[in-house]
Amino acid sequence: MKLIKPNLYMLLLFAIMSCTKKETALMVEVYETSASGNQLTKIKEFPSESNGDTITLIPEKTFQKITGIGGSFTESSAYLLNKLSKANREKVLEAYFGESGARYSLTRTHIASCDFSLTNYTYAPVEGDVEINNFSIEEDRDDLIPMIKEAMAISKDGFGIVASPWTAPPWMKDNKAYVGGKLLPEYYEAFATYFSKYLEAYKAEGIDIWGLTPVNEPHGNGNNWESMHFSPEEETDFVQNHLGPKLESDGFGDVKILGYDQNRAGLKEWVDEMFKDEASSKYFAGTAIHWYESTYDYFPEDLQYAHHKAPDKYLIETEGCVDSEIPKWQDDAWYWSKEATDWGWDWAPDEQKHLHPKYAPVNRYARDIIGCLNNWVDGWIDWNMVLDKQGGPNWFENWCVAPVIVDPDNDEVYFTPIYYTMSHFSRYIRPNAMIIDVQNTNDALMVTAAKNPDGSIAVVVFNEGKTAQNFTLNLKGLTTNISVGAQTIQTIVLPAK
């Protein structure tokens, strides 16, 4: 046998070890947003050793298909963008819809006025016009429609729009007012026609509406701004016997009707009624939910219940925001601090006060989105995309926070940490991605993962705590060590092979 010289032997051994290392190393790209200052920053240095914790991806076990992630077009946001310079307006829209930005894929807008409008208005102001012959979207032409069209022109992949009325035209209601009251049964058919006219008018503008809800927040909002009450039985009757058949007969049968559209604690009674039998279920494509029930609880049991009641239907978060707060201007630290309060801090009944402690806005967003994705929610839509330093404009002065805050008087734009938090999900988890199973041994971390249509996998890891966490990411035996710092969100992208 011919002996191999020592130096040649060492070269061969090194080559074998190198190949083995390549075969076991998991190739990843890591993007990080943190309280320490990172803003979707690409991280290139990783720990050499693990502390024993693992996050194991199981892509062969899948859950729901993602519909989309994004935010809402409101008259307030559109009005503010119109007050900015052309450069800053384009900067904001690119940041939300461009390939270099958040790439929002599912959005929402209001049908006629809401609290985040400049004033009260309806598209059908003529009392008794049951055929809705005097229908006009003229109010939307200055601000709202141009914003949607510009976003459409920027978005490479496009996006869906869910449209919701806050109320029917006041003359259709028992109190004849924008705020509160109920839709009179004799106007159910007229209100269904109102929806059809809206879809037709927006289509004529080149805007196709993907889905709609019969009304925003059917339990009401304390009779503060535009609202209209429905019980589960009343809304199901309206959809089953009026809205669904009307849209179908008018050629809008493919528009998705999402029922409910309010907080998660009310889910069970609503899905029980909406999906009680084949007839009631026929025109409901799914269920819409909001997050205002709690500042920390995402109600996993209720989400699970809603999914199992109608496993083939959509379950979409259509609204959430930092409410009852004036935004903090260019103060990133506040968004990571547990200083924000919501409506419930002041006004929730005593038995519900425990659901509304102070919270950190970033924590609430990251926890809620991950919690939703891990419990069958297939779409997640933020509220206003843009607000001013006061948290408006809002005709009722119901101030809230948006991911992007602007100062139109000085033509300044502030991308808050909420914007980057949203981007961790919307940019990397794409429509038609499948949520996949994850085994996580570290209770300090929240994790969700999705396999995209292109074969890439996005893993979002959230460390709410004040201590850095190390773990090994494992996919079918291929591993890499990752460190996620204190108060940090990471999206780990495993490129398609």
C-alpha positions, 0 to 999 in steps of 0.5 A: 500500500502506498503511503500518503505523505503527512502534508497531503493527508492533512489536506485531504482530512481538512477537505473532508471536514470542510465538506462535512461542515458545509453539509451540516450548516444551515444557510440563513439571512437574519434581519433584526429590529431592537430597542438598542437601535437596529431597524431591520438591520442585517446581522452577520455575526453569530455565536459559535456555541449554543446554550442547548436551546433549539428551535426546530422547523418542521416544514412537512407539517403545515397549518393555514395558508396566509392571505396577507399582512398590511395596514389600512387606507383611511381618509386621514392617512390619505389627507396627510400624505397629500400635505407632504412634499412629493418626495416624502409622499412617495417615500412613505408609499414606497416604504409600505408597498415597494420592493424595498419596503414592507411589501404590504399584501392585505389592506383595509379601507372604510366605506363612507366615513369613519372616525378617521375621516375629516367629517361625517359623510355617506355615499347615499345621502338622499332619504328614501332612495331605496334603489340608491340612484343618488350614489356618489364616491365624490368625497373619496376622490381628493385623498383616499382614491389617489392614495390607493391608486398610487399604492397599486402602482408601486406594489409589484405583487399587488394587494387585497383590500377589505372594505368596511362601513362604520354605518349605513346611511343614517336614513336607513337606521332607527335613530336616523344618525351616524352614531349608534342605532340599528339598520331597519329591516325594511332597508336590508335590501337597500343597504345590500344595494349600497354595497353593490354600488360601492363595489361598482363605483370603485371598480370603475376607478380601477380598484377591485375590492377583495373582501368586505365586512357588513359593518365595523364593530357591530357591538358599537363603540360606546356611541362615540363615532360612526357605528351601527349595531347588529346582533349575530342573528341580524347580521347573519340574516342580512348576509344570508338573505340580502347581501350575499344574494345581491352581490351574487346577482350583480356579478360580485359573487367573488367578493369575500364577505367576512362576518363579525369584525370586532373583538375576539372575546365575542367570537364564539357566539358569532361563529356559532350563528354564522356557521350554524348550518349550510344555509347560514354559512353559504355567503360568509367567506370567513370571520374578521376580528380586532385586538382591543379586548386586551393589551396582552392576551391574544385569546388563543382558545377563541381563535382555535374555536373559530377555526374549528367551527369553520376550518375552510373559512378565512380568519382575518385580523382586520384592525388593531392599533395603539389607541387612546394615545397621542404618538410620541414623536421621534422617541423610539424608546417609548415604543419599547417601554411599558408606558402605553395605555388603551381605552380600557385603562380608563373605561373598561368595567372593573371586572375587565380592568385586568385585561388592560395593563400598561404595555409596550407597543412593539411588544403588543404588536409582535406578541399579537401577530405571532400569537395569531399566526400560531392560532390559525389567523391567516391575515393581519391588518393594522389600522391607519398607515399614517397619522400626525403628531396629535394622532389624527386627524380624527373628527371625534378626537379619538387619537391613535398611533400609526407606524408612520407619523408625519409633521406636514407643517415641517414636511417631516416623516417619522418611521416608528418602531411599529413600522419595522415590527410590521415589516418583519412579518409583511415583508418576509411572510408572503401571500399563499405562504403556509404556516409550518410547525415549530418546536421551541425549547426556550419559553423566553422566545415567541416564534412563528414560521412560514414556508413561502411559495418560492420555497424560502422559509421565514422564521420570526423570533421575538425576545421581549425580555431584558436578557439575550437568548442563544439557540440553535436553529434546526432544519432536518439536521442542518443547524446554525447558532443564533443569538437574539438580543434583549428586546429584539425581533428577528426574521430569519430567512432560509433561502429557497434551495 
